[in-house]
């Protein structure tokens, strides 16, 4: 990028808005934070907006631990909370960002008609980048199997269909990727840095139109697909009799949850958690049953007498069933649980504030 984006009005910044979509666990947050570090190396400022159906977000806490400016839109997808998204963008301008990343809910689609097209009306204040949809190669292969769930396949395929840019992620782990019918596929790894700078150059160049791939979508089917997911967000505080490190708390909990959900034949779409303490923090995530967690943060943080846990779980199943499993494993830890707030539900049917359909 040649320099900070400016508007036609002298002295007024015109930030880029960069939507990074993709299915649950595709690496959206990791890419956004890696891109923020790359922008900082270029002398540019960034901010980010996280989106979720619930509250107590791991991503927000992780961004804060990373020293990034961020905002939240909770209680529904960007499409259903468009006015809140616009307010959050406006609030972040106080930090004079050159780029504002926005990460929609991982089960959300139809973003071109319900978010990008409405945001184009703010072109005097912002520049809008193409919609990037991230794809985990392992997830893509699973979606191509004969036994793949129809609801999850519907969401996955619709996200691909409306992408302006498709990027396969995690190339450090999966250098090969399946054919998904998308044109001009890119590949990157936020962990190794491969392709991140090139992706930034592309989305901030203005060379690719935003929202060019409009969907025809059955909202009844969309609502059924979303309702197949159980959403669980929790915040808990532990004050053990002895001292515990973040790793000593988080490792056993994730192992127990993975085993318990697998035993009940509940597919994990995305499970992420962060533990913070005076000694440091640790974040871990898995995107499927039986997978090794991806760890970030202070694995060697010292034991402490008080720790806080945020956990966000998305799984295919009934919310009450998932909640019962999580409650059981949480209390079975015997790690001095003193506070717990938990919310478990299926997403409501999406009702966009605005939808600007394809012309003609």
Secondary structure as UniProt FT lines:
FT   TURN            10..11
FT   STRAND          16..22
FT   TURN            24..25
FT   HELIX           28..41
FT   TURN            42..43
FT   STRAND          46..52
FT   HELIX           58..65
FT   TURN            66..67
FT   STRAND          70..74
FT   HELIX           78..81
FT   HELIX           82..92
FT   HELIX           93..95
FT   STRAND          99..103
FT   TURN            106..107
FT   HELIX           112..116
FT   HELIX           117..119
FT   HELIX           120..122
FT   TURN            123..125
FT   STRAND          127..128
FT   STRAND          132..136
FT   HELIX           137..143
FT   TURN            146..147
FT   HELIX           150..161
FT   STRAND          165..169
FT   TURN            171..173
FT   STRAND          186..187
FT   TURN            190..192
FT   TURN            194..195
FT   HELIX           196..203
FT   HELIX           219..227
FT   STRAND          229..238
FT   HELIX           246..263
FT   TURN            264..265
FT   STRAND          267..277
FT   TURN            278..279
FT   STRAND          280..286
FT   TURN            289..290
FT   STRAND          294..297
FT   TURN            299..300
FT   STRAND          307..316
FT   HELIX           319..332
FT   STRAND          337..345
//
